[in-house]
């Protein structure tokens, strides 16, 4: 799934209010129907501002989250001496 801009989310909300289909909305914003479907089903009823805030929160949580455990700290200090 691709990232949508806040403007695209506003277009989705507007076209949904006009009862357009997912395919019509997808064609209008040049995205796949699957992207539009997933986006719409994440927030019900669909509100662009809430959907965008949720997407930004999820984007922040992506990726690897490593924690410096005491065992890793001892290892790093012993091998490269960067921790005191």
CORTANOR-V226999 format. One record per backbone hydrogen bond with DSSP energy under -0.5 kcal/mol. CO is the residue of the C=O (numbers start at 1). NH is the residue of the N-H. Records with the same first field share a line. If there is no record, write none. Layout:
# CORTANOR-V226999
CO=NH, NH
This chain:
# CORTANOR-V226999
5=9
6=10
7=11
8=12
9=13
10=14
11=15
12=16
13=17
14=18
15=20
16=19
21=25
22=26
23=27
24=28
25=29
26=30, 31
27=30
32=36
33=37
34=38
35=39
36=40
37=41
38=42
39=42, 43
40=43
47=51
48=52
49=53
50=54
51=55
52=56
53=57
54=58
55=59
56=60
57=61
58=62
59=62
64=66
67=69
69=73
70=74
71=75
72=76
73=77
74=78
75=79
76=80, 81, 82
77=81
